[in-house]
Amino acid sequence: MQNGSPEFLKELRVLGAKYFKTLDFVTNPLYTKHYEKLMIDEEWLKENTEPKDDPVPDEFSPLLDNYEEPIAIHVSGRPVHINLPERLRGRGVVMESVWDAVRKKPELVELLLKNYSIQPGEDKLAGLIYSALNSGVLLYVPDGLELDIKVRLTWLTNAQDGVTAAATLIYAGRGSRVSVLEEHHSYDAGGKSFVGHIISVLGGDGSDVKHSILNNLAETAEVAILRRSYSLRYANQAWIGADLGGTVTKGLIDNMLIGDGSRTDTLEVVMAAKTQRFDITANLNHKGQGTTGRVMVKGLGLDSSRTIFKGIIKIEQSAKNTNAYLAEHAMLLSPQARADAIPGLEIESDNVKATHSASVSQIDPEHLWYLMCRGLSREEATRLIASGFFEPVISQIDLPDVRWRIRHMIENKWRREGEPPVDLETLIDIYVEPEDVGKSVEDIFGTHYKYVYGKR
């Protein structure tokens, strides 16, 4: 943490260190047998928290010349490029590193961190991130700004002893429309790194916020990404996530539907290979009347990987006329892969609709046989069916750039060691979206695997 930090940041750091030492990895009794641990050594973290003075990797250097769009780039905790065009700055939009923000807008940073973010005492890994906080971004969009604002935040972490412990704080004012793409990448070769990220969104009345986060880190990184949104009256919040990187990845998406008529959608895809482990929790917390919440999480397990999907729909007594849906589905492509799906309901109100579903399955052998009879190899048929498994989630993302980035990440993760990656332009040329052939996604992909479907 930089010198001269305000007292509230110092307090959060001290509390973070305390709760990281004292809290268990899981506090919910439903999950005591279903969770993953990060193996971060506290002394190693202290030695490597200071931001590194590394240059921007060549493949990302073209972003440094983009002054037309809002862009922020961090390299192992160090802000190297933050650009906010004058057309937005002149309308009251603010995008700054967290260190500049605490000097210029300390009250706003304190409000968002202490009242609308996951707190150190709520989660062991939140404590870890606060204790090592070395980077972050504040994005502030004023009330009544009727512009479509698209922001790209790129986080690059050295695979050898790199640490990114970040906070992204987003205030979307009344009636605003904001789309944020955050992406995590590793650079150089190495055996150990840590990426921790706390993301907070406060959506004002009638706001529309879409937040996408792509985890494309090295398979040796340990990762914790914790997201929370507060949606006020008639606000819309969308979380989009793609988890492909990391050796152990812990994810939390916490949706707080505070205002009447608010809505949230969470769309998440996970692809686990080798010995990777993913532990993802997605919750819907309904407080306002007439709120709508939807979570769809899908995961693919290869080799000896493990995936855990958890989540609870909680409908408080005040949240009448609520509509909530939570779906968690996993497909296993190896006898050694393992997956668990644990959805739950906690309902304190009447006149509501709440549904959850979960499945863990393997590919239907008949579908493999069908495709192989038409000239595909077993590997090609498997990849085609697995891609189709993800597509009902990916196709619902109404941001074309994010859709294609996720497909691109998945396609390259299939590549064998030594096989050259496919570039994005080539993928777009050879891939046809379902709507382009006049069919719905479910018509094409909806029955390509067997599963046990349960809902209440």
Secondary structure, DSSP 8 states (H G I E B T S, - for coil): --TT--HHHHHHHHHHHHHHHHS-S---GGGTTS-------HHHHHHH-S-------GGGGGGGG--SS-EEEEETTEEEEEE--HHHHTTT-EEEEHHHHHHH-HHHHHHHHHHSS--GGG-HHHHHHHHH--EEEEEEE-TT--SEEEEEEEEEEEEEEEEEEEEEEEEE-TT-EEEEEEEEEEEEEEEEEEEEEEEEEEE-TT-EEEEEEEEE--TTEEEEEEEEEEE-TT-EEEEEEEE---SEEEEEEEEEE-STT-EEEEEEEEEE-TT-EEEEEEEEEE-STT-EEEEEEEEEE-TT-EEEEEEEEEE-TT-TT-EEEEEEEEEE-STT-EEEEEEEEEE--SS-EEEEEEEEEE--HHHHHHHHTTT--HHHHHHHHHHHHHHHHHTT---HHHHHHHHHHHHHHTS-TT-----HHHHHHH---GGGGT--HHHHHTTSS-------
